[in-house]
Structures are given as structure tokens and as C-alpha cells.
Amino acid sequence: MKLEFYRPQNEILKKYIEGYYFITSDQRIQPVAYWTFPNNYFIVSVNLGAHVEMSTNSIVVSNSNDDHIVADFVTHYSTPIEVNYKDAVPEVTIYFKPTGINHFIDKADVFVKQGNAVDFNPFPDYYPAMKHLLKMQDRSLQIEALEQYWLSKFNQKDLQILEAILSDLESDLSITEIASKHNFSRQHLNNLVVKT
């Protein structure tokens, strides 16, 4: 199975979404498994007509022979996750940059604290919109619909301090040094990071 990774075309989305890929049901695949390693992305997958089993370090996707939407997400995981596709089913997977999801979903920290779930449904129109998108046959129309959908949910927030802290976390600074740099206690720093 060869996946083509698309970068957002819209300038606003480029700031908050690393990219996305699609899988179609007509892709001929043998069962495929790969490992995804810990990162800071908030990864959302939406499938049409699929059965998705998720555990702490495993995601299994197979055909369910029906027409329903299954949406899941993973974020802030500390051990590798094996992703196993038993069948090709229509899917779109989106990689939100660190803190990116916060600009689209109010109280995103509720999802972040969960770490992963198979019942990701952040908006009343989410499942119908994703079902319509996944039934489209033209990739350029799918891309346009996906980007327009997320732009309709965009609500810019001031997260500069959190973004600076995340950058510091990726550097060689210790937690104590980061807290001191930003005039926070270690506990307050921990609370801020957990909310992202």
C-alpha cells in the first residue's frame, strides 16, 4: 500500500496541520502493518465502513460491510503503536501539529487527556461531513472539502507560551530549567503541558 501524504494548501491550515493522507477501498492491499512512534501530533483518522479495534499499543482496521463512520484519534503516546490494516477501507488521516487541534476544537484538552479513543466526534456535523467527503471519487474535491471543513471550525487562540514551552521540551533543557525560564513552578508547567 502506497500512501500519498498531502500538505495543506490553505495558508492558515499550514500553520496547524502537518498534513493528511487518504486510503480508498479500491486500493489493492495485502494485510499491511506498520509502527508509528511517539510524537507530538494529534492524529485523527476517519473510516467509512470499517471496524476499528484500538488498544494501548495497537490499532486494527478491517472492513465491516456497512456504511457507518468510525473516527479515532491518538496523541501523546509514549510507546510505539502497531497499525494493522486487514482490508483497504475509505480513510482520511490528519496530523495536527503540536497544539494545532486547540485552534479548531474547544476544550481539546479533554481529548488530549484521553490519549486515544475510537469515538472522536467533536462537532454535530462531523460524521455526515466526513461520510460525504469519503464517498467522493475525485481526490482534488476531497482535499478541497477536507480543508474547507476544518477552516469552518478554525478559531485562532493565543498559545504562544505553550508553543514556546513545547519547543523548549524538544531541546536539551531540563524541566526545572524550562519552568525557571518561564517563571513557572514545575507543577504549573506540568498542568500547562497536560492541557495541550
Secondary structure, DSSP 8 states (H G I E B T S, - for coil): ----EE--SSHHHHHHEEEEEEE-TTS----EEEEE---S-EEEEEEESEEEEEETTEEEEEE-SS--EEEEEEES-SS-EEEEESS---EEEEEE-TTGGGGTSTTTHHHHHH-EESB---STTHHHHHHHHHH---HHHHHHHHHHHHHHT------HHHHHHHHHHTTT--HHHHHHHTT--HHHHHHHHHH-
